[in-house]
Amino acid sequence: MADGRLAGRVAVITGGASGIGKATAELFAKEGAKVVIGDLATSAGAKVAEKMGAVFFPTDVSKSEDVDALVKTATDKYGRLDVMFNNAGIGIGSPLLGTTAEDYYRTIRIDLDGVYWGLQAAGKVMVAAGRGAIVNTASVAGLIGSTGLSAYNAAKHGVVGLTRNAALEFAPFGVRVNCICPGVIETPLVMDNFAVVEGARKMLDAMHPLGRMGQPQEVAKAVLFLASDDASFVTGHALAVDGGMMAGLGAGNAFNQ
Ligand SMILES: NC(=O)c1ccc[n+]([C@@H]2O[C@H](COP(=O)([O-])OP(=O)(O)OC[C@H]3O[C@@H](n4cnc5c(N)ncnc54)[C@H](O)[C@@H]3O)[C@@H](O)[C@H]2O)c1
C-alpha cells in the first residue's frame, strides 16, 4: 500500500480538471489516494487524470444523476468511498439589479445544487459505511457580502449552510463534513474573468492582508487537512483560506496609512 496521509483511501473530486480541484487531485494522489475526477471539461479532465493515474468520469454536477454515476464509478472500481470533494463551480458577475434569470439559475444549479447532489450521493455511501469525510468548496463570498456577485454569493452562503446541516445529519454515522472558503486564488476562473481589466492583478493582490492572491496548491493543503484523519474531530467547520481577508479591516483600510 502507498504511503501518505490518504493511503488506501478513495477520493472523488468534482471540478478536478482545473484550478483548485486539479491541485487537490494532484496532492491527494501524492498522499496515496485513489482519485476519481468528475468534470464537465472532458478532454482537460481526461488529460489531468491520465497524468496522475486517476480515473476520469464526465460529469455535470448540476445533474443529480451525473453525480450519482460519478460516485458509483468510484465504488464500482474500488469498492469504497472515503473522501468527497464537492468543488466544481463557476463565477459569473451578477449585480443584483443586472442579473438575468439564466445567469442566476445557472450559478445556483452548479455552485449550490452541485454540492447538494454531491452531499446526497456521497452521504448515502458514507453513512452506510459508517465513515468518510466530505469537503465542500464555498468561498469568502459565502461568509460576507461581495459587490457584483449576488448569485454567486447566494450559492456560496448556501454551501456554508448546507455544510453545517450535513455535518449534523451525518455526524452520528462517523461522517465529517466541512467546507473551505478561499479568498482570491490564481486560477483560470479568476484570471479569465479579469484578464481584460487593467491593473487587475495588483487590485486582486491588495484585497488580502498578506498582500497577494493565493495559489491553488495552498488551498489543496487545507482540503487535505480536512479530508484526512488529522481533522478527526473537526466537522461543520468553514475554514477560510484567504490570506487574512476574513480577519477584518486591513487591506485597503484608510486608517492603515
Ligand atoms: N479561484 C478563486 O478565487 C476562488 C475563490 C473562492 C472559491 N472558489 C471556488 O473554487 C471552486 C473551483 O474554482 P477554481 O478557481 O479552481 O476554478 P476553475 O475554473 O479553475 O475550475 C473549476 C472546474 O469546475 C469545472 N466545472 C464547471 N462547471 C461544472 C459542472 N457543471 N460540472 C462539473 N464540473 C464543472 C470546470 O470545468 C473546471 O474544471 C469553485 O467552486 C469556485 O467557486 C474559487
The ligand as a Tripos MOL2 file, in Angstrom:
@<TRIPOS>MOLECULE
LIG
   44    48     1     0     0
SMALL
NO_CHARGES

@<TRIPOS>ATOM
      1 N1        -10.3920   30.9930   -7.7180 N.am      1 LIG1
      2 C1        -10.9230   31.6570   -6.7100 C.2       1 LIG1
      3 O1        -10.5320   32.7970   -6.4060 O.2       1 LIG1
      4 C2        -11.9980   31.0390   -5.8630 C.ar      1 LIG1
      5 C3        -12.3180   31.6530   -4.6580 C.ar      1 LIG1
      6 C4        -13.3000   31.1060   -3.8590 C.ar      1 LIG1
      7 C5        -13.9510   29.9630   -4.2570 C.ar      1 LIG1
      8 N2        -13.6330   29.3820   -5.4410 N.ar      1 LIG1
      9 C6        -14.3510   28.1790   -5.8150 C.3       1 LIG1
     10 O2        -13.4230   27.1350   -6.0400 O.3       1 LIG1
     11 C7        -14.0040   26.1750   -6.9120 C.3       1 LIG1
     12 C8        -13.0110   25.8380   -8.0030 C.3       1 LIG1
     13 O3        -12.7720   27.0180   -8.7380 O.3       1 LIG1
     14 P1        -11.3740   27.3010   -9.4780 P.3       1 LIG1
     15 O4        -10.9940   28.6650   -9.1020 O.co2     1 LIG1
     16 O5        -10.4540   26.1850   -9.2880 O.co2     1 LIG1
     17 O6        -11.9370   27.3920  -10.9650 O.3       1 LIG1
     18 P2        -11.5240   26.6630  -12.3260 P.3       1 LIG1
     19 O7        -12.3560   27.3120  -13.3690 O.co2     1 LIG1
     20 O8        -10.0540   26.6390  -12.4770 O.co2     1 LIG1
     21 O9        -12.0210   25.1630  -12.0770 O.3       1 LIG1
     22 C9        -13.3870   24.8560  -11.9710 C.3       1 LIG1
     23 C10       -13.6260   23.4900  -12.5950 C.3       1 LIG1
     24 O10       -15.0210   23.1740  -12.4280 O.3       1 LIG1
     25 C11       -15.4690   22.6150  -13.6540 C.3       1 LIG1
     26 N3        -16.9220   22.8030  -13.8040 N.ar      1 LIG1
     27 C12       -17.6070   23.9510  -14.0750 C.ar      1 LIG1
     28 N4        -18.9070   23.6840  -14.1650 N.ar      1 LIG1
     29 C13       -19.0660   22.3570  -13.9520 C.ar      1 LIG1
     30 C14       -20.1760   21.4720  -13.9230 C.ar      1 LIG1
     31 N5        -21.4160   21.9210  -14.1570 N.pl3     1 LIG1
     32 N6        -19.9610   20.1720  -13.6650 N.ar      1 LIG1
     33 C15       -18.7020   19.7010  -13.4420 C.ar      1 LIG1
     34 N7        -17.6200   20.4750  -13.4840 N.ar      1 LIG1
     35 C16       -17.8000   21.7870  -13.7280 C.ar      1 LIG1
     36 C17       -14.6980   23.3560  -14.7410 C.3       1 LIG1
     37 O11       -14.6910   22.6390  -15.9690 O.3       1 LIG1
     38 C18       -13.3200   23.4430  -14.0970 C.3       1 LIG1
     39 O12       -12.5230   22.3310  -14.4050 O.3       1 LIG1
     40 C19       -15.3170   26.7730   -7.3910 C.3       1 LIG1
     41 O13       -16.3770   26.2440   -6.6270 O.3       1 LIG1
     42 C20       -15.1550   28.2470   -7.0900 C.3       1 LIG1
     43 O14       -16.3810   28.9110   -6.8930 O.3       1 LIG1
     44 C21       -12.6640   29.8940   -6.2540 C.ar      1 LIG1
@<TRIPOS>BOND
     1     1     2 1
     2     2     3 2
     3     2     4 1
     4     4     5 ar
     5     4    44 ar
     6     5     6 ar
     7     6     7 ar
     8     7     8 ar
     9     8     9 1
    10     8    44 ar
    11     9    10 1
    12     9    42 1
    13    10    11 1
    14    11    12 1
    15    11    40 1
    16    12    13 1
    17    13    14 1
    18    14    15 2
    19    14    16 1
    20    14    17 1
    21    17    18 1
    22    18    19 2
    23    18    20 1
    24    18    21 1
    25    21    22 1
    26    22    23 1
    27    23    24 1
    28    23    38 1
    29    24    25 1
    30    25    26 1
    31    25    36 1
    32    26    27 ar
    33    26    35 ar
    34    27    28 ar
    35    28    29 ar
    36    29    30 ar
    37    29    35 ar
    38    30    31 1
    39    30    32 ar
    40    32    33 ar
    41    33    34 ar
    42    34    35 ar
    43    36    37 1
    44    36    38 1
    45    38    39 1
    46    40    41 1
    47    40    42 1
    48    42    43 1
@<TRIPOS>SUBSTRUCTURE
     1 LIG1         1 GROUP 0 **** ****
